[in-house]
Amino acid sequence: MKTFYVVALLFWTLPAQAQNQLGSVNISSLLDLNAILITEVDVIIVYDPVLAENLPANQGDWYRGKYKLLEMGSEKIEVITVSAPQGFVSDFARLPPRHAEAVRVLVSAYHETNGVALHDITAYQRARVEIDSYGILVSGN
């Protein structure tokens, strides 16, 4: 009987793993239909808390180290890439089944300036990414 109380007390005192509430990521383009530009938008889903704290700080570093990070495997990080050509209206990124387990979710677009920080969408339930000629606008609720 004492073992039960010790185990119950142990679970009661452990901090809960922070999980996101993200349900969808909508990506749309505000680019001129005549623009000749294809933009790749990465939705970066991080499951490992240590990796989440040590990700590259900006877009340039993300794209330079992206494939090295992906070698860690899908148990630590997954990336959903959506290619948006000119005239692209909108689409929802297809999130992986375990995305709700992620400790951090970020967004980056390939045509943003190298020094732009990754956009953290972890706190959003519904994120919206709009592509314009200067980069991306990220909002949500």
N, C-alpha and C positions, 0 to 999 in steps of 0.2 A: 504494500500500500504506500509506503514511503517513496518508492521509486516513481510511482505515478505522480505524486505531488512535485517531486524534483523535476521531472520531465515537463510537466505542465507549467511550472514556474519558469523553467528555462525558455520555453517557447513564448511565454507571455512577456519576458523581458527582452527578447531579441528585437532589434529594430526591423520594421517591415521594409522590404525591397521596394524602392520607388518605382512605380510603373506609370507609363504614359496613358493618356486617355484618347490618343489619336485614332480617329475613325476613318478619315479620308484626307487625301491631298489632291486638290484640283489644280491643274496646270493649264493656263491659258496664255495666249499671245496678244499683245497690244501692238505688235509690229505692223507696219505698212504691208499690205498684201503684195506690193511690188518689191519688197526687200528680198535680197538674195542672202538669206541667213538661216542656218539650221543651228538651233541651240539645244545642247544636251543639258537636262536638269537631272541632278543626282539627288535622290532621297536616301540619306545615309541613316541606317537603323543599327544602333549599337546596343548589344546585349551585355557586354562586359563592363562593369563599373570602372575598372582600372583603365581600360582602353578609352572609355568615355571621357575621362579626365585628361587624357594625353593625346587627343586627336590634334591634327594640324589646326592652327589658329585661323588660317585664311585660305581663300580659294586657290591661290597659286600653290601653296604647300600641299593642299588636299590633292590636286591633280598630279603633282609630282610624286606623291607617295601612295596614291590610291591603290595600285595593284599590289604593292607590298603589304598594305593593310588587309586587302582581301585574301591574301595567302594565309591569314590567321584562321580562316574558315568561318562558315555561316553560324557557328555556335557563338561567335564573338561579334561579328559585324556582317551586315548585308547591305547591298546597294541596289536600288531600283533606278534605272536610267530611263528617262523618257526623252525621246528625240522630238523636237518641235520645229518643223519646217515653217517657212513663211506661209501665211494663210491658215495656220493651225488655229482652230477655234478653241477647243478645250478637251481635256481628258482627265480622268482620275488615274493616279498612279496605282498600280495593282500591288497592294501591300501584302507581304508574306503572312502566312497563317499565324506565326508567333510574334507579330509586330507589337502586340499589346504587352509583351514581356520586356520590351526595350527600355533601357534606362535613359537613353537619349536619342532624339531623332533630329537630324539636321538636313538642310537643303543647300545645294550649291548649283550654280549655272556656269557652264563652260565659258561663256563670253563676258563674264564679269571681270573687272580689273583684278589682277593678282592679289592685291593687298586687302580686298574686301573680305570681311569675316564671314565664316559659315553662318547661315541663318538657323537658329535653334527653334524648332517647332514642337518640342516635346510637350509644352503646356497646352497646346491647342487640341480641341476635339476635331475641328474641321479646319484644315489649313488651305490657304489659297495662295498660289504662286503665279504671279503675272509677269510675263517677259516683256520688257520694253527695250528700246535701243540702248539704254544705259546699263542694263543689268536685269535684276529681278526685284519685284516688290513682293514682300511676304506679309500676309496678314492671316488672321484666323480668330476663332472663338472657341 
